[in-house]
Amino acid sequence: MAIADEHRALYQAFLDQGLDTWLARLPEQLARGLDRQRHGDLPAWEKAVAKLPTLPRERKVCLDRDTVSVDLALSDSQRRQCDNLLRKLAPWRKGPYRLGGIHIDTEWRSDWKWRRVAPHLAPLEGRRVLDVGGGSGYHAWRMAGCGAAFVLVIDPSPRFFWQFRAVRHFVGDADGGRTHFLPAGIEDVPEGLGFFDSVFSMGVLYHRPAPLEHLLQLKEALRPGGELVLETLVVEGDATTVLLPGERYAAMPNVYFLPSSSALCQWLERCGLTNVRVVDEAVTTTDEQRTTEWMTFQSLADFLDPDDPTRTREGYSAPRRAVIIANRPA
């Protein structure tokens, strides 16, 4: 079987980790996730990454700072070329990055979320981590920067796949080849896998029409005793409070159930998870999610009531996000 160059490291990592059952499914999952018939812009993204210039081997890579950065010597023409090519992958939503002196100011200040989450995590040193819906991989690079032994991002967006590949081009092997991306969803993870030490699902649950099914899928991906990190939209209320929005919430058409933090804790316990605790809850601000030159479409400020920013333009409470951590029983 011929393996494309950009997939060789992924196949080798699955072999090294003993993920034999999942390895057998990779060809079909990669073919579906990167199907040019389904994703008309995919060839342009692939071409943009392929045109990135060969970079000098000497570079300084920082994966443990707010900005994922790669410092290296580029000529002015190389920097302009890289800037133009990276912009072809826009919109960039999760970051920030600084690659060869090019600052990618993403829609989300994902470093703010990481600062809220990181103090509450089991130490990531040596752990095997799954990041569900991880976007371009910003948080995955931060996980590798914390010493995780194996980090796998799964996200069905091919744009995010090629953004990840662009960042990988700059990072090179500075992470020891520990960080990987599969263009797939949680439903593509083999049932009953029981493998990962830590599973992250951040910004995914409210997009799922069957939220308890999603929680059970996350649980099954964890080894016994493993840690689940769940970040999602919530509403204020007691253990019986759940909002099912109408056709849109904050202009998003694919938002389903928004529970209170207390209700969400009950859901997790009903799914058999233990040690459930809310470690953070905060209203999302327009400083954390906003339009930038790397994401020029509408953002949070456009989705709030212009006369009352505590409400969405549909009349719901403005976005509030909670971080809940739980464990699969040992």
C-alpha positions in Angstrom: 0.0 0.0 0.0 1.4 3.4 -1.0 1.4 5.9 1.9 1.6 9.6 1.1 4.5 11.4 2.7 2.3 13.5 5.0 0.8 10.4 6.5 3.9 8.3 7.1 4.5 9.6 10.5 0.9 9.0 11.5 1.1 5.3 10.4 4.4 4.9 12.2 3.0 6.4 15.4 -0.1 4.1 15.4 2.3 1.1 14.9 4.5 2.3 17.8 1.5 2.9 20.1 0.1 -0.6 19.3 -3.1 0.8 17.8 -3.4 -2.1 15.4 -7.2 -2.2 15.2 -7.4 1.5 14.4 -4.4 1.3 12.0 -6.3 -1.0 9.7 -9.0 1.7 9.4 -6.6 4.6 8.6 -6.6 4.3 4.8 -10.4 4.6 4.6 -10.6 7.4 7.2 -7.9 9.4 5.5 -9.4 8.9 2.1 -12.8 10.1 3.3 -11.4 13.0 5.3 -9.3 14.3 2.4 -11.7 13.5 -0.4 -11.3 16.1 -3.1 -14.8 15.5 -4.4 -16.3 16.4 -1.0 -14.0 19.4 -0.4 -13.5 21.6 -3.4 -11.0 23.9 -1.9 -8.7 21.1 -0.7 -6.3 21.1 -3.7 -5.6 24.8 -3.1 -4.8 24.2 0.6 -2.6 21.2 -0.3 -0.8 23.2 -3.0 -0.2 26.1 -0.5 1.5 23.9 2.0 3.5 22.1 -0.7 4.9 25.5 -1.9 6.2 26.5 1.5 10.0 26.9 1.1 12.6 24.6 2.5 13.5 26.0 5.9 16.9 26.1 7.6 17.4 23.2 10.0 18.5 25.6 12.8 15.4 26.9 14.5 14.1 27.7 18.0 10.7 26.1 18.7 8.6 27.1 21.7 5.6 24.9 22.5 5.3 25.9 26.2 4.4 29.6 25.7 1.2 31.4 25.0 2.2 31.8 21.3 3.3 28.6 19.6 6.4 30.0 17.9 9.2 28.9 15.6 12.1 31.3 15.3 14.3 30.8 12.2 16.2 32.9 9.7 14.2 33.7 6.6 15.0 36.1 3.8 12.6 38.9 3.1 11.4 37.1 0.0 10.9 33.8 1.8 9.0 35.6 4.6 6.7 37.2 2.1 6.2 33.9 0.3 5.3 32.1 3.6 3.0 34.9 4.6 1.1 34.7 1.3 0.8 30.9 1.4 -0.3 30.8 5.1 -3.0 33.3 4.3 -4.4 31.0 1.6 -5.3 28.6 4.5 -7.4 31.3 6.2 -9.6 31.6 8.2 -7.3 30.7 11.1 -9.5 30.2 14.1 -7.4 28.7 17.0 -3.9 30.1 18.0 -1.9 32.3 18.2 1.2 31.3 16.2 4.4 33.0 15.3 6.1 31.2 12.4 9.4 32.6 11.0 8.5 36.0 12.3 4.9 35.9 10.9 2.4 36.5 13.6 -0.9 34.6 13.0 -3.4 36.4 15.1 -6.3 33.9 15.2 -10.0 34.5 15.9 -9.7 32.8 19.3 -7.1 33.6 21.9 -6.8 29.9 22.6 -4.0 30.6 25.0 -6.5 32.2 27.3 -8.5 28.9 27.4 -5.4 26.9 27.9 -4.5 29.1 30.9 -7.9 28.4 32.4 -7.6 24.6 31.8 -3.9 23.7 32.4 -3.7 24.3 36.1 -6.4 21.7 36.8 -5.0 18.9 34.6 -3.2 15.7 35.7 0.4 16.3 34.6 0.7 15.6 30.9 4.3 14.4 31.0 4.5 11.0 29.3 0.7 10.7 28.7 -1.1 9.6 25.6 -3.6 12.3 24.7 -6.6 12.6 22.3 -7.8 16.1 21.4 -11.3 15.8 19.9 -12.3 18.7 17.6 -8.9 20.2 18.0 -8.9 22.6 15.1 -5.5 23.5 13.6 -3.8 21.8 16.6 -2.9 24.8 18.8 -3.8 23.0 22.0 -2.1 19.8 20.8 1.2 21.6 20.4 0.7 23.0 23.9 0.1 19.5 25.2 3.3 18.3 23.5 5.0 21.3 25.1 3.9 19.9 28.5 5.7 16.6 27.7 2.9 14.4 26.4 4.3 11.3 24.8 1.7 11.0 22.1 -0.9 13.6 21.0 -3.5 12.9 18.4 -5.8 15.6 17.1 -9.0 14.4 15.4 -11.1 16.9 13.5 -13.1 16.3 10.3 -12.1 19.7 8.7 -9.6 19.3 5.9 -8.7 23.0 6.2 -7.6 22.4 9.8 -5.6 19.4 8.6 -3.6 21.5 6.1 -3.2 24.3 8.7 -1.7 21.7 11.0 0.6 20.5 8.2 1.7 24.1 7.6 2.6 24.5 11.3 4.4 21.1 11.2 6.5 22.4 8.3 7.8 25.1 10.6 8.0 23.0 13.8 9.9 20.2 12.0 10.8 17.4 14.4 11.3 19.6 17.3 8.5 17.8 19.2 10.1 14.5 18.6 7.3 13.5 16.2 4.8 13.2 19.1 2.0 15.4 17.6 -0.3 14.1 14.9 -3.6 14.9 13.1 -6.3 12.6 11.7 -9.1 14.3 9.7 -11.8 12.3 11.4 -14.4 12.6 14.1 -15.1 10.9 17.4 -17.3 8.4 15.7 -14.2 7.1 13.8 -12.5 6.1 17.0 -12.8 2.3 17.4 -15.4 1.4 20.0 -14.1 0.3 23.4 -10.6 1.5 22.6 -9.7 2.2 26.3 -6.3 3.6 25.3 -5.8 7.3 26.1 -4.6 8.6 29.4 -6.3 12.0 28.7 -9.1 12.9 26.3 -10.0 16.5 25.6 -13.3 17.6 24.1 -13.3 21.4 23.9 -16.0 23.3 22.0 -17.7 20.1 20.6 -20.5 18.9 22.9 -23.0 21.6 22.0 -22.7 20.7 18.3 -23.8 17.1 19.0 -27.6 16.3 18.7 -27.0 13.3 21.0 -24.7 14.7 23.8 -24.8 11.7 26.1 -23.6 9.5 23.2 -20.7 11.9 22.7 -19.8 11.6 26.4 -19.9 7.8 26.2 -17.7 7.8 23.1 -15.2 10.0 25.0 -15.3 7.7 28.0 -14.7 4.6 25.8 -11.5 6.2 24.3 -10.1 6.5 27.8 -8.1 3.9 29.7 -9.5 2.9 33.1 -8.5 5.8 35.4 -7.9 8.2 32.5 -8.9 11.8 32.6 -11.7 13.5 30.6 -11.4 17.3 30.0 -14.7 18.7 28.8 -15.1 22.4 27.7 -18.5 23.5 26.4 -21.2 26.1 26.3 -23.4 26.2 29.4 -26.2 28.3 30.8 -26.9 29.4 34.3 -29.3 27.3 36.3 -29.7 24.3 38.5 -29.4 20.5 37.8 -32.6 20.5 35.8 -31.7 23.4 33.5 -31.1 22.7 29.8 -31.5 25.1 26.9 -32.4 23.8 23.5 -32.1 26.9 21.2 -34.2 27.5 18.1 -32.7 27.4 14.6 -29.6 29.4 15.7 -27.7 30.4 18.8 -25.2 33.3 18.5 -25.7 32.9 14.7 -24.6 29.2 14.8 -27.1 26.9 13.1 -25.7 23.6 14.6 -26.1 24.2 18.4 -28.3 21.7 20.3 -28.2 21.2 24.0 -26.8 23.8 26.4 -27.0 22.5 30.0 -26.1 24.2 33.2 -22.9 23.1 34.7 -24.8 21.2 37.4 -26.9 19.4 34.8 -23.7 18.6 32.8 -22.1 17.1 35.9 -25.2 14.8 36.2 -24.9 13.8 32.6 -21.3 12.8 33.2 -22.2 10.8 36.3 -25.0 9.1 34.4 -22.5 8.0 31.8 -20.4 6.3 34.5 -17.7 8.9 35.0 -16.4 9.7 38.5 -14.7 12.5 40.4 -16.7 15.0 38.3 -15.8 18.7 39.1 -16.3 22.1 37.5 -12.9 23.8 37.5 -13.8 27.0 35.5 -16.8 28.9 34.2 -16.7 32.2 32.5 -18.6 34.4 30.0 -16.8 34.6 26.6 -15.6 38.1 25.8 -15.1 39.9 22.5 -11.4 40.2 23.5 -11.1 36.4 23.5 -13.0 35.7 20.2 -12.9 38.4 17.6 -12.3 39.3 13.9 -8.6 39.6 12.9 -6.7 40.0 9.6 -6.3 36.2 9.7 -10.1 35.6 10.2 -11.9 38.4 8.5 -15.4 37.0 8.8 -18.0 37.9 11.4 -17.1 36.9 15.0 -18.6 37.1 18.5 -19.3 40.9 18.5 -21.5 40.5 15.4 -23.5 37.7 17.1 -24.5 39.7 20.2 -27.4 42.0 20.7 -26.0 45.5 19.8 -28.1 47.1 22.5 -27.4 44.4 25.2 -24.2 42.5 24.9 -25.3 40.2 27.7 -27.7 38.6 25.1 -27.2 37.0 21.8 -28.9 38.6 18.8 -31.5 35.8 19.1 -32.2 36.9 22.7 -30.5 34.1 24.6 -27.8 34.6 27.3 -24.4 35.5 25.8 -22.0 32.5 25.5 -20.8 31.1 28.8 -18.3 28.3 28.8 -17.4 25.8 31.5 -14.5 23.4 32.0 -15.4 20.1 33.7 -12.9 17.3 34.5 -13.8 13.7 35.3 -12.3 10.3 35.3 -13.2 6.9 33.9 -13.4 4.5 36.8 -10.2 2.5 37.3 
